[in-house]
Amino acid sequence: MIVEKSNFMDKTVLYLRSSKDRSDVSIDAQRRELKEFAVAREMQIVGEYADAVESGKDNNRPAFQNLSRDIRNPNRGWNTILALDTARIARGRYLAVIFEEQECKKNGVKVIFKSLPQTDSVTEMLLKAILQAMDEWHSMTSKVKGLAGMSENVKQGFRAGGRAPKGYKLESFSTGAIRDGIAVMKTKLAVGDEALLVKGYLQQRAKGLSRASALAFVNQDWPVTTLLSIEHNALTYAGHSVWNRHNLD
């Protein structure tokens, strides 16, 4: 996202990020607020970077990665990043400080947050530190709530995440909610086409056959990694794993 250098000091880009949190502000809402703010401050918006439904706990976000790359480009044609609040950039103080101090300042880029009151530099630094600490606290509490939600989803038969184990398939169900124009879905495990083959393999293993013999019995050529995964999942779903499963005996 490189632009010409004319009126360099007046040019800015937007960084927009929404998360899976249903109370989080949408990309469209952020864009509207920032455009109004830019007009009031006579700032010229020349581009934007948007990450929809992405976590702020790390920097592994497509648009954020592109933004970081362009910051290091001396021919980028802008010197200001405008974001709604500190949580848009990161929900971890370490990542936020590294981004602003080592990425932005080193390359002559200033980050402006609409929610941060414009005041003297010392007060601004203090307010920013408080907000970033609150962002990190929110991330930590969200993780606790998220794990509780995952546990409840599992109890109701929904998949907590990841691909379906061998022998199963995922069936998607709409929750009725819409996030950034996309329907929010949940998935459940359903019996897949290879279920009987997996069952046969596990039955032979339970009889004491080696993996090679059990595999030959079902006439398949699954790799060893798949066999290990099948056996691990069998123990998990039997209640012998503590992650998202409970032994009901």
C-alpha positions as CSV (number, residue, x, y, z in Angstrom):
1,M,0.0,0.0,0.0
2,I,2.5,2.6,-1.2
3,V,1.4,6.1,-2.3
4,E,3.1,9.1,-3.8
5,K,5.0,11.4,-1.4
6,S,3.2,14.6,-2.1
7,N,1.8,16.3,1.0
8,F,3.5,13.6,3.0
9,M,2.8,15.1,6.4
10,D,-1.0,15.1,5.8
11,K,-1.3,11.5,4.9
12,T,-2.4,8.7,7.2
13,V,-3.6,5.1,7.0
14,L,-6.2,3.3,9.1
15,Y,-5.7,0.1,11.1
16,L,-9.0,-1.7,11.8
17,R,-9.4,-4.9,13.8
18,S,-12.4,-6.8,15.0
19,S,-12.3,-9.9,17.1
20,K,-14.6,-12.9,17.8
21,D,-15.9,-11.1,20.9
22,R,-19.6,-10.3,20.2
23,S,-19.3,-7.0,22.2
24,D,-16.3,-5.9,20.0
25,V,-16.8,-3.0,17.6
26,S,-17.2,-3.9,14.0
27,I,-14.8,-3.0,11.1
28,D,-17.5,-0.8,9.5
29,A,-18.1,1.1,12.8
30,Q,-14.4,1.7,13.3
31,R,-14.0,3.0,9.8
32,R,-16.9,5.5,10.2
33,E,-15.5,6.8,13.5
34,L,-12.0,7.2,12.2
35,K,-13.1,8.9,9.0
36,E,-15.0,11.5,11.0
37,F,-12.1,11.9,13.3
38,A,-9.7,12.4,10.3
39,V,-11.9,15.0,8.7
40,A,-12.1,17.0,12.0
41,R,-8.3,16.9,12.3
42,E,-7.8,17.6,8.5
43,M,-6.0,14.3,8.0
44,Q,-6.0,12.7,4.6
45,I,-6.7,9.0,4.6
46,V,-4.7,7.3,1.9
47,G,-5.4,3.6,2.7
48,E,-6.4,1.1,5.3
49,Y,-5.4,-2.2,6.8
50,A,-8.2,-4.4,8.2
51,D,-8.2,-7.6,10.1
52,A,-11.7,-9.1,10.6
53,V,-12.3,-11.5,13.4
54,E,-8.6,-11.7,14.4
55,S,-7.1,-11.9,17.9
56,G,-5.0,-9.1,19.2
57,K,-2.9,-11.3,21.5
58,D,-0.2,-11.7,18.8
59,N,0.9,-10.1,15.6
60,N,0.0,-13.1,13.4
61,R,-2.7,-11.1,11.5
62,P,-2.5,-10.7,7.7
63,A,-3.2,-7.0,7.5
64,F,-1.1,-6.2,10.6
65,Q,1.8,-8.1,9.0
66,N,1.4,-6.0,5.8
67,L,1.2,-2.8,7.9
68,S,4.5,-3.7,9.7
69,R,6.1,-4.4,6.4
70,D,5.0,-1.1,4.9
71,I,6.2,0.8,7.9
72,R,9.7,-0.3,7.1
73,N,9.4,1.0,3.5
74,P,10.8,4.5,3.3
75,N,8.7,5.1,0.1
76,R,5.3,4.2,1.8
77,G,4.1,7.8,1.4
78,W,2.4,8.2,4.9
79,N,3.7,8.8,8.4
80,T,0.7,8.3,10.6
81,I,-1.4,5.3,11.6
82,L,-4.9,6.0,13.0
83,A,-6.7,3.4,15.1
84,L,-9.8,3.5,17.3
85,D,-8.1,2.5,20.5
86,T,-5.0,0.8,21.9
87,A,-6.7,-2.7,21.8
88,R,-6.8,-2.5,18.0
89,I,-3.0,-2.7,17.8
90,A,-2.6,-5.3,20.5
91,R,-4.0,-6.8,23.7
92,G,-0.6,-7.4,25.2
93,R,1.6,-4.6,26.5
94,Y,4.8,-6.2,25.3
95,L,3.6,-6.4,21.7
96,A,2.1,-2.9,21.8
97,V,5.4,-1.3,23.1
98,I,7.5,-3.2,20.5
99,F,5.3,-2.1,17.7
100,E,5.3,1.6,18.6
101,E,8.8,2.0,20.0
102,Q,10.8,-0.3,17.7
103,E,8.7,-0.4,14.5
104,C,6.9,2.9,14.3
105,K,9.1,5.5,16.0
106,K,12.3,4.1,14.4
107,N,10.8,4.6,11.0
108,G,9.2,8.0,11.7
109,V,5.6,6.8,12.0
110,K,3.2,8.1,14.7
111,V,0.3,6.1,16.0
112,I,-2.8,8.1,16.9
113,F,-5.7,6.5,18.9
114,K,-9.1,8.2,18.6
115,S,-10.1,7.1,22.1
116,L,-6.9,8.6,23.7
117,P,-7.4,12.2,24.8
118,Q,-5.0,14.7,23.2
119,T,-2.9,16.1,26.1
120,D,0.7,16.6,27.0
121,S,3.2,13.9,26.3
122,V,3.7,12.8,29.9
123,T,0.0,12.4,30.6
124,E,-0.5,10.7,27.2
125,M,2.2,8.1,28.1
126,L,0.5,7.4,31.4
127,L,-3.0,7.1,29.9
128,K,-1.7,4.8,27.2
129,A,0.1,2.6,29.7
130,I,-3.2,2.3,31.7
131,L,-5.2,1.5,28.6
132,Q,-2.7,-1.1,27.4
133,A,-2.8,-2.8,30.9
134,M,-6.6,-2.9,30.7
135,D,-6.4,-4.4,27.2
136,E,-4.1,-7.2,28.5
137,W,-6.5,-7.8,31.5
138,H,-9.4,-8.0,29.1
139,S,-7.4,-10.6,27.0
140,M,-6.7,-12.7,30.1
141,T,-10.3,-12.6,31.3
142,S,-11.6,-13.3,27.8
143,K,-9.4,-16.4,27.7
144,V,-10.9,-17.7,31.0
145,K,-14.4,-17.0,29.6
146,G,-13.5,-18.6,26.3
147,L,-12.3,-21.8,27.9
148,A,-15.5,-21.9,29.9
149,G,-17.5,-21.4,26.7
150,M,-15.6,-24.1,25.0
151,S,-16.2,-26.5,27.9
152,E,-20.0,-25.7,27.7
153,N,-20.0,-26.2,23.9
154,V,-18.3,-29.6,24.3
155,K,-20.9,-30.6,26.9
156,Q,-23.6,-29.7,24.4
157,G,-21.9,-31.8,21.7
158,F,-20.3,-29.1,19.7
159,R,-16.7,-29.2,18.5
160,A,-14.3,-27.1,20.5
161,G,-12.1,-26.5,17.5
162,G,-9.7,-28.2,15.0
163,R,-10.3,-30.8,12.3
164,A,-12.5,-33.8,12.8
165,P,-10.7,-36.9,14.1
166,K,-10.2,-39.8,11.6
167,G,-13.5,-41.6,11.2
168,Y,-15.6,-38.4,11.9
169,K,-16.7,-35.4,9.9
170,L,-17.8,-31.9,10.9
171,E,-21.3,-30.7,10.4
172,S,-21.8,-27.0,10.6
173,F,-24.8,-25.2,12.3
174,S,-25.6,-21.5,12.2
175,T,-25.9,-19.8,15.6
176,G,-28.1,-17.2,14.1
177,A,-25.6,-14.5,14.9
178,I,-23.8,-12.4,12.2
179,R,-20.3,-11.1,12.6
180,D,-18.9,-8.6,10.1
181,G,-21.4,-9.8,7.6
182,I,-20.5,-13.4,8.1
183,A,-22.8,-16.0,9.8
184,V,-21.3,-17.3,13.0
185,M,-21.2,-21.1,12.9
186,K,-20.7,-24.0,15.3
187,T,-19.7,-27.5,14.4
188,K,-20.6,-30.9,15.7
189,L,-18.8,-34.2,15.1
190,A,-20.7,-36.8,13.0
191,V,-19.9,-40.3,11.9
192,G,-17.8,-40.2,8.8
193,D,-17.2,-42.5,5.8
194,E,-14.2,-44.2,7.4
195,A,-15.8,-44.8,10.8
196,L,-16.2,-48.6,10.4
197,L,-12.5,-48.8,9.3
198,V,-11.3,-46.9,12.3
199,K,-13.6,-49.0,14.5
200,G,-12.1,-52.2,13.0
201,Y,-8.5,-51.0,13.5
202,L,-9.1,-50.1,17.1
203,Q,-10.8,-53.4,17.8
204,Q,-7.8,-55.3,16.5
205,R,-5.5,-53.1,18.6
206,A,-7.6,-53.8,21.6
207,K,-7.0,-57.5,21.0
208,G,-3.3,-56.9,21.2
209,L,-2.4,-56.8,17.5
210,S,0.4,-54.6,16.4
211,R,-0.3,-51.5,14.4
212,A,0.9,-53.1,11.2
213,S,-1.3,-56.1,11.7
214,A,-4.4,-54.1,12.7
215,L,-3.8,-51.8,9.6
216,A,-3.6,-54.9,7.4
217,F,-6.8,-56.2,8.8
218,V,-8.7,-53.1,7.6
219,N,-6.7,-53.1,4.3
220,Q,-5.6,-49.5,4.6
221,D,-2.2,-47.7,4.2
222,W,-2.6,-44.9,6.8
223,P,0.7,-43.4,7.9
224,V,2.0,-44.0,11.4
225,T,1.1,-40.4,12.4
226,T,-2.5,-41.1,11.6
227,L,-2.5,-44.3,13.6
228,L,-1.1,-42.5,16.6
229,S,-3.7,-39.8,16.3
230,I,-6.5,-42.4,16.1
231,E,-5.3,-44.1,19.2
232,H,-4.8,-40.8,21.0
233,N,-8.3,-39.7,20.1
234,A,-9.8,-43.0,21.2
235,L,-8.3,-42.4,24.7
236,T,-9.5,-38.8,24.7
237,Y,-13.1,-39.7,23.8
238,A,-13.0,-42.6,26.3
239,G,-12.5,-40.0,29.1
240,H,-8.8,-40.6,29.7
241,S,-7.7,-37.1,28.7
242,V,-8.3,-33.9,30.7
243,W,-8.7,-31.5,27.8
244,N,-12.3,-30.8,27.1
245,R,-13.4,-34.3,28.2
246,H,-14.6,-35.7,31.5
247,N,-14.4,-39.2,32.8
248,L,-17.9,-40.0,33.8
249,D,-17.1,-43.3,35.6
